[in-house]
């Protein structure tokens, strides 16, 4: 946002460079290259929270859910309430098929940050997966109340009992019916056609391993226990993924999904529950597209969803006004990324007006934040200051106040109001110390030093 930011020197700067390099690879879908970059950053700066979260995302895309969960948990070592790490842990648990513990962590994050839409989406999809797995007549309901530390301890002690218990002798193995070897009873209800659709390219691997396990020469031969166990472990993994992918389609299936034809007005009439699911899924897709560096796709999806939502009645969507405001925000952010500032301003202004009309403080805070970023990016620093100053009383935490003071200070610095910049740098430092955030303490100190030194002894103050 600013032209003269001074990057800190030393290992931290290098780690940040590797993180940025990894993010570029990640956004291009080159996950192995991204993984290497993130690993190099973590070698230089062990415990780098943002990098651990990004590497965890990378592992998920590569199908290594255990490593993804491990990195997510490590990011929470020093700060168990680190929001990005908490969300990523929940996502990793969900990908492993541990829907109950994923739901607990989504609830935990939602309790800490009720304004974050992704936690609401996570709760929604976890509950749906649990319903699909155990039946809608045996719903599991978890509330985000009380102390959830018990579940954190369970996360570390819970072990999944999988794999096969090998018979003690080869003769005993030979007595085991060949039809049961390499099979998973839980997946027996799936037709071969369904299994083939779910596994895709992995179906050929499943067939090969099952033929190997049914080969009497392999069973009675001189194969070592290690090879036998590896084959069985591979089959167990594939059957586990079949059960999981019944709840959540694999990535390749989602990418190749064809666009459905438009429905007639009669078909568009949905029940409230169906409408809610549609909105939640649409918002998730909109956010994902923007996060992956595709603002055009995010914009198209947001505009389409907005048109659908506006056509619905209050009975179909009780919180319609809130959803419309959220979509205005999404459209404005997409335009901002595309540097179409006029359209971005129009939609963020609509979001702000609606929030004030509904007296919704969270929505108002969101809109003011977006407008501040828009004005700062355009170089209209006075208007950015006004927006962020209006947002300041709505701040929910010391950390949020830290970056607000910092951004306001940076705007004063750009306007050459050095005394004001120094004062906001001091306020940012005080809030960062209260939050216990070392990085923001450093940022605030740098801002204060820049304001002290740039004017060369001449102090200009905002009138």
Secondary structure, DSSP 8 states (H G I E B T S, - for coil): --S------SHHHHHHHHHHHHHHHHHTT-HHHHHHHHHHHHHHSTT-HHHHHHHHHHHHHTT-HHHHHHHHHHTTSS-TT-HHHHHHHHHHHHHTT-HHHHHHHHHHHHHH-TT-HHHHHHHHHHHHHHHHHH-GGG-----S-S--HHHHHHHHH-----S----SSHHHHHHS-TTTTT--GGGTTS-HHHHHHHHGGGHHHHHHHHHHHT-HHHHHSS--HHHHHHHHHHHHHHHHHHHHHTTS--HHHHHT--------HHHH---HHHHHHHHHHHHHHHHHHHHTT-HHHHHHHHHHHHHHHHTS-TTT-TTHHHHHHHHHHHHHHHHHHTT-HHHHHHHHHHHHHHHHHHT-HHHHHHHHHHHHHHHHHHT-HHHHHHHHHHHHTT--SHHHHHHHHHHHHHHHHHTT-HHHHHHHHHHHHHHHHHHT-HHHHHHHHHHHHHHHHHTTT------
